[in-house]
Amino acid sequence: MDVLQYLDRIDYRGSLEPNAGTLRALQLAHLQTVPFENLSIHSGEPIVLDDRALFEKIVTRRRGGFCYELNGLFASMLTALGFSVVKLSARVANASGEFGPDFDHMTLMVTAPDAPQTRWLADVGFGDCFNEPLLLDSREAQQQGARAYRIDAAEDHLVLMQREGEGEWQPQYRFTLTPYEYADYAAMCCYHQTSPQSHFTKARVCTRTTPEGRITLSELRFITTANGERDERMLDDESAYQSVLREQFGIEMT
């Protein structure tokens, strides 16, 4: 793991002390520079859950990825900096509030050596979600901008909840604190790359956080959200798509 090259990829110039402030800054820097995208699936590029392969893709080739890739490599970088990181399995909620299978998502539990009793939920691979790590053991609402997050305890698992403004709380995913490794996610990673039932195989998507909001390219729809205002436009053709991908996300597909 070439940490300095990784930090350059996410345009991070801050402290490297393994503490809560650094963790917050690293997660935000990652979200603002490395897109969540499924372009490998639509270009026939196999996704390999291995640190070396992921470093070559995300850092060297300056691509993005989906949860197993982004959180997997982020975990390795945090570990190299001195954090303690555990990969967790999460079951993602659908629009009806029903949860998918185990290993549907990878999220992370992180602790810093100066405060090992304080556990954080960190995630750079869930698309439009919390920008800063959440206190894992708090059951109170944690406000981030116009959104609030809460981690509820329910029987033998925890549930990440999200609320927009004064709206209703909505489940995002549920998880346990059992530690896992890349091999445990392999079957679901294969499913999301190949199954017609996986939402990742249905359409190309590329999205990242910006200081003002978010930009998203969903097939030929380019969506910009800035300071609560949403703008959407249809691109003319594949050439325009590739231009936006290159200019807005720094991705050059070959």
Residue, then its C-alpha position, 0 to 999 in steps of 0.5 A: m500500500d503506497v499511502l502517499q500515492y493514495l492520499d494524492r489520489i484523494d487530494y488529501r493534505g491534512s494530518l496523518e495522526p490516526n484520530a477522529g479528526t483525521l478519519r472525518a477528513l479522510q472520509l470526506a476527501h475520499l467522497q469528494t474525489v473518488p466516485f461511486e460507479n459501476l462502469s466495470i460491470h458494463s464494460g466487461e471488466p472483472i472486479v477483483l477483491d484484492d488490495r493490489a488490484l483495487f489500488e491499481k484501479i482506483v489509485t493508479r487508473r483513477r477510477g471509482g468503484f462500488c462498495y466492496e472496492l471503495n470500502g475495501l481499499f479505504a480500510s487498507m489505507l486506514t489500517a496503514l495509517g494506524f487505525s483499527v478497521v473491521k469490515l462489516s456485512a450490511r443488508v441494504a433496505n429497499a424502497s419498502g423498507e425490506f432488507g436484502p441478503d447478507f453481504d449486500h454491502m460492505t461497511l466499516m467499523v473504525t477505532a483510533p489508537d488514542a480513543p479505542q473505546t470510541r467506535w465509528l461507522a465509516d463508509v465511502g461506498f454507499g453513494d449518497c449517504f453520510n459524509e462524515p463517520l458516525l458514532l457507532d455506539s450512540r443512539e441519538a440523532q447525528q446531524q449532517g447538514a440538512r440530513a440526520y442519521r441514527i443508528d438503532a439497535a434491533e435484536d441482534h443487529l444495528v440499523l442505519m436510519q436517515r432523515e431528510g429535513e423534518g421527514e420520516w426516518q428511513p432505514q438504509y441498511r442493517f448490520t452486525l459487528t461480526p468481522y469479515e474478509y474479502a472472500d466472504y463478500a465474493a459471492m455477492c460481488c459476483y452476483h452484483q456483477t452478473s445477475p439481471q436482478s442486480h440493480f448494478t447490471k441494469a444501468r451505468v451510474c457514476t456519482r460523487t459528493t461535491p462541496e455544494g451537494r452531488i453530481t450524478l451521471s445515470e446513463l444519459r441523465f446528468i444530475t447536479t444538486a447544489n445547495g438544495e437545488r436540483d438540475e437535470r439534463m439529458l445528454d445528446d449521445e454517447s460522445a457527450y456521456q464520455s465527455v461528462l465522465r472525463e470532465q466531471f469525474g476524471i474517468e477515461m474509459t477505454 
